[in-house]
Each structure stands twice: as structure tokens, then as C-alpha cells.
Amino acid sequence: MMFSPLVLLCSMVTLECATYGGPVFETEIGCYMGMEQVGIPFLEKKYPDLVITDKRCVYWGEANTKVDT
């Protein structure tokens, strides 16, 4: 299994938004813990003028993780 954290940050001045994500986690709980403990604090420090408007961990099923070689 593979989960990626995604955070939506928006400017309340320009009304522009952007997503930030990664790294990949093996479990959903690990994804949320990593996002809350590392990712969110990093983004809040790096982008103090932006507001977190949504956050979630996305599950990438087996069909999405196979790479043709």
C-alpha cells in the first residue's frame, strides 16, 4: 500500500491556491502522523501568509503503483 499526504494552501489576499505533498508512506496512520508532525509545521513556517484549507492522505491502489518496465 502507498499513501501520500496532500495539503491545500491558499492565499486570502490573491485567492490563489496550491497543493503540496509527499513523501510516500506505507500506512494511512503513518501518513497522517507524518503530515501533522513534520509536513504541516514545515509548510506553516515556509508559507506563513498562506492558510491550510484542506489536507488528506491519498491512497494509491495497486493499479496506480505498477510501473511497466
C-alpha positions as CSV (number, residue, x, y, z in Angstrom):
1,M,0.0,0.0,0.0
2,M,1.1,3.6,-0.6
3,F,-0.3,6.8,0.9
4,S,0.7,10.4,0.0
5,P,-0.2,13.5,2.1
6,L,-1.7,16.4,0.2
7,V,-2.1,19.8,1.7
8,L,-4.1,22.7,0.0
9,L,-2.7,26.1,0.9
10,C,-4.5,29.3,-0.2
11,S,-3.8,33.0,-0.1
12,M,-6.6,35.0,1.4
13,V,-5.3,38.1,-0.5
14,T,-4.9,36.8,-4.1
15,L,-7.3,33.8,-3.6
16,E,-4.8,31.6,-5.4
17,C,-4.2,28.0,-4.1
18,A,-1.5,25.4,-4.5
19,T,-1.1,21.8,-3.3
20,Y,1.9,20.4,-1.6
21,G,2.6,16.7,-1.0
22,G,4.9,13.9,-0.2
23,P,6.7,11.8,0.9
24,V,5.1,8.4,0.4
25,F,4.1,6.3,3.5
26,E,3.2,2.6,3.7
27,T,0.2,3.2,6.1
28,E,-2.5,5.7,6.3
29,I,-1.9,6.4,10.0
30,G,1.8,6.9,9.2
31,C,0.8,9.4,6.5
32,Y,-1.4,11.4,8.8
33,M,1.2,11.4,11.6
34,G,4.0,12.5,9.3
35,M,1.8,15.2,7.8
36,E,0.8,16.6,11.3
37,Q,4.2,16.2,12.9
38,V,6.5,17.3,10.0
39,G,4.7,18.4,6.9
40,I,2.2,20.9,8.4
41,P,4.8,22.6,10.7
42,F,7.2,22.9,7.7
43,L,4.5,24.5,5.5
44,E,3.3,26.9,8.2
45,K,6.9,28.1,8.7
46,K,7.8,28.3,5.0
47,Y,4.5,29.9,3.9
48,P,3.3,31.9,7.0
49,D,0.9,34.1,4.9
50,L,-1.0,31.1,3.4
51,V,-3.9,29.3,5.0
52,I,-4.3,25.5,5.1
53,T,-7.7,25.0,3.7
54,D,-7.7,21.2,3.3
55,K,-5.5,18.2,4.0
56,R,-5.7,14.5,3.4
57,C,-3.8,11.3,2.7
58,V,-4.4,9.8,-0.7
59,Y,-4.3,6.0,-1.1
60,W,-2.7,4.9,-4.3
61,G,-4.1,1.4,-5.1
62,E,-2.1,-1.3,-6.8
63,A,-3.3,-0.3,-10.2
64,N,-1.7,3.1,-9.7
65,T,1.6,1.8,-8.4
66,K,2.6,-0.6,-11.1
67,V,5.3,0.6,-13.5
68,D,5.8,-1.0,-16.9
69,T,9.5,-1.8,-17.5
